[in-house]
Amino acid sequence: MQQPIRQVIDETGAVHALSRRIGAGGQGEVWLAEGGRRIVKLFHAHGDSEMLRRQLAFVRRLDLTGLHVARPIAVLRPPQVGYVAEFLDEMMPIKALLEAPREGLLRWQLDSGGLRRRLRLLAHAGEALLGLHGRGVIYADVSHNNVFVSVPPDAIEAWLIVLDSLSHASDPRRAIHTPGYGAPEVVSGDAGCTTLSDAWAFAVLVWQTLTLTHPFVGDFVDGGEPELEEEAFAGRLPWVRHSTDGRNVCTSGLPPELVLAGRLIELARRTFEEGVTDRQRRPGVAEWVDRLHAAADQTVSCSGCHGTYFVTEAGCPWCEEPRPSVLPVRIERWHPEKGLIEGAVRLGQLPLTAEGLVLPLRITRGVPGVTGRQPHLELRPVERGIQVRTMPGFEARVAPIARAHEEQHLVSGRGRVVPANGWMVLFDEPGQPQRVAVLGRRA
């Protein structure tokens, strides 16, 4: 067992034994404290302890309730310059999901949780960032070092650590960024950090985590002089999928169509092409979160290698196993007087396979953020149709579409089996407009 290498004391007199370094950057190092429930950020010797104290006082005054961010607890006593923050056990930097081996990429991809998990982890990291933006706060230093995710490959927690860069507004002279993640206006010093520079950095993180390549490091940059990388990171070279300039195409990593699909690629194009010189044309973090969740919702599991991939593929791209049988589940709007609302904005279609489909509050009631992750009900194909089962504390109703006003059946945790076509699931009380799940094709 690794022994603590150092001890630090915070302003309350509490002693924290540092057990393992889990991150490092231009400002300092991040250490895991013994016990796994605290992290310690240690700044380099030239750090300004009084400025840090004022910054952490500012962060403590913020309402961070419900956000998955590591809240600072106390500053360190001199001679150390730094602070202690809360943490979750069994977390690692998302950087670990970018460090693919030269050989055995398929096995590594599957062992690290696969495509669906990566999409969901990124969406959850984006929710934390979006939560800060909703409170009028800029994060400023989104990077693969500052987003931490669950270690178990079947877990999907994502947290932001290192909150010492939070601010309501950023001075260009003091704007910070991790190399490769800085928006062009921040790198050039023309502007300070904003929610749209956060969105740029988050878009870089999404592209890297999914394709395992940087959006501006194509073959031209990768095979050129080191100075080219600086030009690329500043947005002065075309990104790897530029619509009119193909100088910097990328032939390494995973194909974007395989891991991002069309709508996420379009968000990247708007960010890294239109949004280089005009930040107002970049998609915000909210749009990224929506599309990441939607992409994860469109994945199915392979019965052969157990990987996940988009339902639009004819078979598993990882092992070529044929795609499983899929029953469509459409999320639509329903009104007690009008029935299903024709022409309403489409809420999505989900693939139901033999593994079942859990619908969280994000889908059933449009609840955002951490609360929206709570599961509402489960759909599972059975021999006589589809079993509908609610989670503890929730109810739902099922009804034939053609007679939804006259015939509705309450569903509890014990479940109810309905035909695979021509029925729908109501998520709320029947007397109010709501979202519903339409099973299969309409009768």
C-alpha atoms as one frame of an Amber mdcrd trajectory, in Angstrom:
protein
   0.000   0.000   0.000   1.359   3.409  -0.995   2.314   5.537   2.022   1.423
   9.220   2.323   4.296  11.371   1.089   3.362  14.626   2.789   1.038  16.226
   5.277  -0.594  19.633   5.079  -2.617  21.564   7.653  -5.608  23.692   6.794
  -6.820  26.881   8.482  -9.004  24.914  10.923  -6.021  22.872  12.154  -7.102
  19.687  10.386  -4.227  17.552   9.102  -4.491  16.018   5.617  -2.129  13.245
   4.551  -1.492  13.340   0.810  -1.571   9.861  -0.658  -1.458  10.250  -4.449
  -1.057  12.988  -7.040  -4.038  12.906  -9.386  -3.410  15.985 -11.504  -0.885
  18.669 -12.396  -0.933  21.866 -14.428   0.601  25.264 -14.844  -0.755  26.531
 -11.526   0.133  23.572  -9.327  -0.795  20.020  -8.398  -3.899  18.216  -7.172
  -3.461  15.481  -4.578  -5.865  12.915  -3.173  -5.945  13.012   0.616  -5.809
   9.794   2.587  -9.296   8.341   2.945 -10.351   9.304  -0.570 -12.960  11.917
   0.430 -10.848  15.068   0.077  -8.529  16.566  -2.516  -5.816  19.149  -1.915
  -4.831  21.724  -4.534  -1.230  22.860  -3.994  -0.145  25.970  -5.855   3.415
  26.611  -6.923   5.606  28.569  -4.517   4.897  31.896  -6.206   1.165  31.615
  -5.506  -0.601  34.551  -3.870  -2.112  33.159  -0.660  -4.186  36.274   0.097
  -5.664  36.354  -3.399  -6.487  32.649  -3.082  -8.183  33.293   0.263 -10.367
  35.988  -1.323 -11.166  33.738  -4.276 -12.229  30.834  -2.075 -14.331  33.182
   0.044 -16.086  34.174  -3.179 -16.648  30.529  -4.146 -18.018  29.673  -0.695
 -20.642  32.383  -1.052 -21.923  30.833  -4.276 -24.997  28.613  -4.214 -23.618
  25.345  -5.606 -26.440  23.189  -4.231 -27.205  20.207  -6.442 -24.154  20.652
  -8.687 -21.560  17.924  -9.083 -18.587  20.136  -8.289 -15.871  19.721  -5.665
 -16.622  22.491  -3.158 -13.643  24.089  -1.360 -13.642  23.490   2.396 -10.627
  25.339   3.768  -7.413  27.063   2.704  -4.041  25.729   3.820  -1.849  27.238
   6.497   1.489  28.717   5.394   3.981  27.856   4.094   1.740  25.912   1.703
  -0.485  27.833  -0.678  -3.592  25.885  -1.570  -6.918  24.572  -0.353  -8.881
  21.451   0.556 -12.032  20.430  -1.303 -14.579  17.648  -0.974 -14.329  14.679
  -3.304 -15.887  11.335  -4.173 -14.051   8.071  -3.797 -13.185   5.977  -6.871
 -12.877   8.895  -9.284 -10.252   9.519 -11.962  -9.540  12.327 -14.429 -11.338
  11.879 -17.729  -7.861  12.110 -19.222  -7.598   8.373 -18.469 -10.237   7.753
 -21.150  -8.076   9.535 -23.732  -4.915   7.514 -23.195  -5.616   4.696 -25.616
  -3.021   1.961 -26.169  -1.346   1.548 -29.555  -2.653  -2.010 -29.731  -5.798
  -3.601 -28.378  -7.943  -0.487 -28.919 -11.160  -2.507 -29.176 -10.604  -4.314
 -25.874  -9.614  -1.054 -24.164 -12.666   0.754 -25.541 -14.971  -1.961 -24.227
 -13.210  -2.338 -20.870 -13.463   1.418 -20.254 -17.243   1.344 -20.650 -17.845
   1.826 -24.362 -19.525   4.528 -26.407 -22.766   4.938 -24.448 -20.892   5.477
 -21.184 -18.608   8.103 -22.724 -21.537  10.015 -24.152 -23.338   9.941 -20.809
 -20.230  10.934 -18.818 -19.720  13.935 -21.088 -23.378  14.918 -20.802 -23.139
  14.784 -17.008 -19.932  16.844 -17.004 -21.721  19.345 -19.222 -24.624  19.491
 -16.760 -22.233  20.509 -13.984 -20.757  23.210 -16.209 -24.215  24.341 -17.293
 -25.282  24.517 -13.645 -22.463  26.969 -12.953 -23.446  29.047 -15.976 -27.032
  29.089 -14.727 -25.769  30.720 -11.538 -23.915  33.378 -13.527 -20.491  31.803
 -12.995 -17.717  31.086 -15.510 -15.598  27.969 -14.897 -12.696  29.175 -17.122
 -10.479  26.067 -17.117 -12.395  23.139 -18.609  -9.907  20.402 -19.488  -9.211
  16.688 -19.308  -7.452  17.333 -15.982 -10.355  19.067 -14.243 -13.230  16.748
 -15.162 -13.275  13.622 -12.993 -15.355  10.523 -13.721 -16.204   7.246 -12.012
 -13.563   4.532 -12.093 -15.963   1.527 -12.407 -16.737   1.062 -16.135 -20.465
   0.746 -15.477 -20.724   3.998 -13.462 -21.483   7.395 -15.020 -20.707  10.045
 -12.391 -18.840  13.145 -13.587 -17.627  16.015 -11.403 -15.771  19.265 -11.927
 -12.857  19.795  -9.561 -10.540  22.809  -9.072 -12.966  25.705  -8.509 -10.349
  28.369  -7.830 -10.862  29.833 -11.322 -14.599  30.542 -10.926 -15.700  34.117
 -11.582 -18.645  36.240 -12.675 -16.479  38.042 -15.248 -12.930  37.538 -16.449
 -10.167  40.049 -17.094  -8.255  39.209 -20.324  -5.005  39.903 -18.466  -5.775
  37.151 -15.956  -7.661  34.656 -18.098  -6.382  31.112 -17.726  -6.685  28.003
 -19.864  -5.118  24.588 -20.309  -3.082  24.316 -23.555  -5.271  22.847 -26.267
  -8.501  23.947 -24.597  -8.308  27.729 -24.777 -10.750  29.511 -27.060  -9.016
  31.628 -29.743  -9.945  34.941 -28.116  -8.562  33.742 -24.758  -5.319  32.407
 -26.255  -4.732  35.672 -28.124  -5.515  37.778 -25.064  -8.235  39.676 -26.916
 -10.932  38.687 -24.416 -11.379  37.101 -21.033 -13.133  33.857 -20.249 -16.882
  33.662 -20.853 -19.533  30.974 -20.983 -18.748  30.677 -24.705 -15.039  30.112
 -24.053 -16.162  27.411 -21.603 -18.308  25.999 -24.422 -15.266  25.927 -26.734
 -13.184  24.030 -24.181 -16.035  21.623 -23.527 -16.399  20.978 -27.271 -12.685
  20.124 -27.434 -13.137  17.704 -24.537 -16.110  16.031 -26.234 -14.223  15.550
 -29.502 -11.125  14.201 -27.755 -12.991  11.824 -25.465 -14.971  10.297 -28.311
 -12.528  10.276 -31.250  -9.319  10.075 -29.152  -7.869  12.935 -31.243  -7.729
  16.717 -30.833 -10.053  18.628 -33.209  -7.137  20.757 -34.470  -4.384  18.126
 -34.520  -4.761  16.424 -37.887  -2.105  14.773 -40.014  -0.685  18.148 -41.103
  -0.107  19.292 -37.528   0.881  15.883 -36.208   3.624  15.498 -38.809   4.849
  19.091 -38.728   7.035  21.275 -36.560   6.072  21.880 -32.904   5.120  25.468
 -33.744   2.265  24.170 -35.872   0.557  22.812 -32.762   0.625  26.271 -31.189
  -0.939  27.696 -34.356  -3.582  24.968 -34.308  -4.463  25.445 -30.644  -4.909
  29.159 -31.314  -7.453  28.376 -34.050  -5.226  29.721 -36.821  -5.262  26.425
 -38.740  -8.345  24.574 -40.049  -9.892  21.984 -37.794  -9.765  18.349 -38.889
 -13.235  18.312 -40.519 -13.229  21.772 -42.113 -15.872  22.040 -44.846 -13.677
  23.911 -47.354 -10.050  23.508 -46.188  -8.824  19.933 -46.094  -5.184  20.606
 -45.226  -5.459  19.196 -41.734  -7.578  16.053 -42.109  -7.078  13.386 -39.457
  -6.609   9.707 -40.281  -5.921   8.524 -36.726  -8.257   7.856 -33.828 -11.848
   6.672 -34.148 -14.012   7.807 -37.089 -16.284  10.690 -35.974 -19.333   9.150
 -37.688 -18.867   6.058 -35.536 -18.759   7.851 -32.171 -20.439  11.246 -32.576
 -23.071  10.830 -35.311 -24.284  13.678 -37.488 -25.735  16.171 -35.022 -22.751
  16.207 -32.669 -20.412  16.608 -35.647 -22.513  19.584 -36.742 -22.146  21.167
 -33.288 -18.384  20.695 -33.604 -18.385  22.327 -37.055 -20.266  25.340 -35.727
 -17.776  25.598 -32.872 -14.475  25.008 -34.631 -15.332  26.588 -37.972 -17.942
  29.316 -37.625 -17.103  29.924 -33.973 -13.370  30.550 -34.391 -13.763  34.240
 -35.215 -17.344  34.769 -34.061 -17.937  33.244 -30.647 -21.638  34.129 -30.777
 -22.035  31.430 -33.448 -20.797  28.675 -31.137 -23.316  26.297 -29.628 -23.676
  26.795 -25.894 -23.084  24.063 -23.345 -26.848  23.428 -23.061 -27.025  22.396
 -26.707 -24.079  20.051 -26.258 -25.694  18.438 -23.203 -28.968  17.880 -25.055
 -27.274  16.302 -28.074 -24.947  14.126 -25.963 -27.905  12.696 -24.058 -29.829
  12.226 -27.301 -26.866  10.398 -28.851 -26.528   8.113 -25.814 -30.262   7.405
 -26.033 -29.734   6.165 -29.600 -27.251   3.422 -28.706 -27.859  -0.314 -28.449
 -25.801  -3.077 -26.847 -24.057  -5.841 -28.744 -24.819  -9.369 -27.585 -21.395
 -10.497 -28.822 -18.727  -8.125 -27.490 -21.112  -6.181 -25.175 -20.034  -2.887
 -26.709 -22.511  -0.122 -27.508 -23.094   1.633 -30.811 -25.641   3.758 -32.637
 -28.856   2.021 -33.625 -28.452   3.393 -37.164 -25.647   0.855 -37.766 -26.639
  -2.422 -39.428 -24.440  -4.338 -37.010 -21.860  -3.905 -34.288 -18.907  -1.909
 -35.663 -16.642  -3.417 -33.007 -17.217  -7.124 -33.737 -19.707  -7.247 -36.691
 -22.402  -9.026 -34.687 -25.824  -8.295 -36.318 -27.855  -5.548 -34.679 -30.510
  -6.839 -32.250 -34.206  -6.577 -32.989 -35.440  -3.060 -32.229 -38.918  -1.808
 -31.365 -39.336   1.984 -31.683 -40.609   3.950 -28.700 -41.650   7.475 -29.685
 -41.853  10.234 -27.091 -44.737  12.520 -28.046 -47.075  15.097 -26.525 -50.613
  14.261 -25.445 -53.528  16.489 -24.458 -56.557  15.157 -22.555 -58.909  16.899
 -25.008 -56.962  16.560 -28.256 -55.143  13.254 -27.856 -51.714  12.954 -29.464
 -50.645  16.389 -30.696 -49.986  16.261 -34.421 -47.215  18.507 -35.707 -45.665
  19.138 -32.276 -41.906  19.427 -31.905 -40.567  15.900 -32.016 -39.238  14.744
 -28.653 -37.359  11.737 -29.975 -37.575   8.054 -30.762 -35.816   5.506 -28.577
 -34.715   1.956 -29.478 -36.196  -0.784 -27.296 -34.257  -4.059 -27.427 -34.156
  -7.220 -25.317 -31.939  -5.471 -22.723 -34.862  -3.207 -21.824 -35.147   0.561
 -21.684 -35.160   2.725 -18.551 -36.797   6.139 -18.977 -35.532   8.801 -16.530
 -37.337  12.016 -15.591 -35.262  13.799 -18.238 -37.300  11.958 -20.843 -40.645
  11.418 -19.133 -41.070  14.944 -17.763 -38.280  17.005 -19.301 -36.497  17.504
 -15.968 -32.892  18.748 -16.495 -29.719  18.166 -14.512 -29.032  15.681 -11.736
 -32.712  15.365 -10.784 -33.540  14.371 -14.345 -31.381  11.243 -14.022 -33.834
   9.630 -11.597 -35.437   6.604 -13.298 -39.223   6.789 -13.713 -40.100   3.528
 -15.422 -38.728   0.582 -17.353 -39.919  -0.987 -20.602 -38.935  -4.554 -21.418
 -40.032  -6.870 -24.266 -41.691 -10.077 -23.083 -43.404 -12.930 -24.885 -46.876
 -11.319 -24.809 -45.841  -7.746 -25.588 -44.061  -5.113 -23.486 -43.812  -5.084
 -19.719 -44.180  -1.597 -18.230 -42.843  -1.273 -14.684 -42.513   1.879 -12.583
 -39.746   2.630 -10.114 -40.446   3.054  -6.357 -42.334   6.259  -5.653 -43.635
   6.668  -9.207 -46.791   5.801 -11.098 -47.709   5.660 -14.769 -50.696   4.659
 -16.847 -51.028   2.650 -20.032 -53.797   3.036 -22.576 -54.697   1.964 -26.109
 -54.087   5.011 -28.321 -57.468   4.788 -29.995 -59.340   4.732 -26.637 -56.953
   6.635 -24.367 -59.759   8.772 -22.895 -61.959   5.823 -21.945 -59.466   3.092
 -21.040 -56.463   3.735 -18.818 -54.723   1.280 -16.523 -52.572   2.224 -13.543
 -49.052   0.766 -13.519 -47.081   0.129 -10.351 -43.781  -1.474  -9.504 -45.251
  -4.929 -10.107 -45.621  -4.045 -13.754 -48.213  -4.568 -16.456 -47.878  -6.184
 -19.873 -49.406  -4.393 -22.884 -49.401  -5.116 -26.633 -46.243  -4.084 -28.485
 -48.154  -1.849 -30.882 -50.991   0.644 -30.629 -50.567   1.428 -26.925 -48.990
   4.303 -25.066 -47.658   5.091 -21.612 -48.811   8.242 -19.805 -46.222   9.631
 -17.396 -48.465  11.980 -15.369 -52.052  12.343 -14.161 -54.439  11.700 -17.077
 -56.230  15.040 -16.784 -53.256  17.171 -17.800 -51.139  17.691 -20.953 -47.983
  15.614 -20.772 -45.353  13.594 -22.515 -46.235  10.020 -23.443 -44.385   7.036
 -24.880 -45.990   5.553 -27.997 -45.092   1.887 -28.325 -44.311   0.538 -31.765
 -46.424   1.776 -34.641 -49.798   3.368 -34.095 -52.836   1.135 -34.383
